[in-house]
Amino acid sequence: MNKRVFSLICAISCSVIWGTSFVAQDMGMDYIGPYTFSASRLLLGFLALLPFFFIFEYKKVKESKLSFKIAVGYWFLIGFSLAAGNALQQISLLYTDVANSAIFTILYVVIVPILSYFLFSKKIHRSVWPSVLLCLVGGLFLSELSNIRVRFGDSLVVAGAFFWALHIIYIAKFIKIFNYPITIATFQCLTASIMSFIPAFSFEYISLQVLLMESKELLYAGVLSSGIAFLLQVYGQQNLSPAPVAIIFSLEGVFGTIAAWFILDQYLNEFKILGICVILSAVIFSQLAPMYDKRKYGRN
């Protein structure tokens, strides 16, 4: 099979798993709270990735000369942003529907260049600003402005998108000095899980019995979405340029919306469908526009 075709299949499969995982997240809080669900799925993601770490990267990591303090510092930042993004996304599902949570989550694609500019003075392409405006317009169509509960849930997802963006930025910086993606993914899940268990034990009731009652949802969100999907993401990025692969990954919002419609009967009216289309168009535009401005910014 052609390498690019293989990477394309991996990238699409990854976005399908991420998107449909929203349904598992929504269905997985009948007996456990959002912090417990987030912590448990991240722990399962760690356990799913651990064998791949020992098979492919353990010996190489042992021979690496990266400072332990630098590695711990990056894992803390990556783990914290992952834990916060997961928690806010999970809590949001108590207040808003899957479609809103899935679509507002992909705003991280637009937020990444903005945060990179303010945090690290990285050049920002002019296409980002009209994309932000389009996202705001799409958000107005998607959110039920008369429903305070839904607006609160949508706000949580948008706040979570900032943490997802930080997560991507810190991973991009870390992988430049420590090019072991499976190792990063494995121990980011462990770090984020430990952080998530702190509020889980503080505010929620946890027992093996209630966790087993949500076992199917946890396994899907943990092993598949937090574990296997990452490996698919790595293979997907191997032979595809960043802009097209970012667009493919952002389709998780579309797959999540479709899954919620068919599995959870979360019907979308005309305004919500329009909002989804506007936000998705803004995300795609923010990735495609820089590709046609090679003279100034190069191929993104």
Residue, then its C-alpha position, 0 to 999 in steps of 0.5 A: m500500500n502507498k505510504r501516503v494512502f496508509s497515513l491517510i487511512c490512519a488519520i481518518s481512523c483516528s478522527v473517527i475514534w476521537g469523534t465517536s468517543f464523545v458518545a462514550q463520554d456522554m454515556g459514561m457518567d450514569y454512575i460516575g462523575p466527570y473527574t473519575f471518568s477522565a482520570s480512569r480513561l487516561l489511566l487506561g490510555f497509559l496502560a494501553l500505550l505502555p506495551f508499545f513504549f517497552i517494545f519500540e522506545y524503551k531502549k532508545v529512551k534509556e540511552s537518551k541524554l535529556s535532562f531529567k528536570i527538563a523532561v519532568g517540567y514538560w511532562f507536568l505542563i503537558g499532563f496538566s493541559l491534558a487533564a484540564g482539557n479532558a476535565l472541562q470537556q467531560i464536565s461540559l457534557l453534563y450541560t450541553d449536547v455532544a454536537n456542541s462539545a465536539i464542534f467547540t473542541i476543534l476550536y483548538v486548531v484556530i487557537v494554537p497560532i494565537l497562543s503561539y504568537f502571545l506566548f512565544s512571539k511566533k508569526i501569526h498568519r492573517s487568515v487566523w483573524p477572519s477564522v476567529l470571527l467565523c468561529l464566533v458567528g458559528g458559535l452563535f448559531l450553535s449555542e442556544l442563547s436562551n438556555i443558560r445551562v447550555r451556554f455554561g456547558d459551551s463555555l466550558v468546552v471553549a475554555g477546554a479548547f484553550f488547554w487542548a491548544l496549549h497541550i499541542i504547543y507544549i508537545a510540539k516544543f518537547i518533541k523537538i528535543f525529545n523525539y520519542p512520541i510514544t513515550i511522550a504519549t504514554f507518560q502524559c496519560l499517566t501524569a494527567s491521570i494522577m492529576s485528574f484523580i486528585p479532584a476525583f477522590s476529593f469530590e466524587y465517590i470512586s469504587l471498582q464496582v461503579l467503575l465496572m458499571e461504565s466499563k464499556e464506555l471507559l474502555y472505548a474512551g480510554v484504550l481506543s481514544s486515549g491509547i490506540a488513536f494516538l498511535l494512529q495519529v503518529y502514523g497519520q502524520q508521518n507522510l502527510s503535511p501538517a495543514p491537511v492532517a490538521i483538517i482531517f483531525s478536526l473532522e472529529g467534530v463532524f464524526g462526533t455530531i453524526a454519532a450523537w445524532f444516530i446513537l443518542d438521537q440528539y437532533l440538530n435543527e437548521f441553525k445548529i447545522l449552519g453553525i457546525c458548517v461555519i465553524l468547520s469552514a473557519v477551521i479548514f480556511s485557517q489551515l489552507a490559507p497559509m499553504y498559498d502564501k509560500r513567499k512569506y510564511g512557507r508551507n504550513 
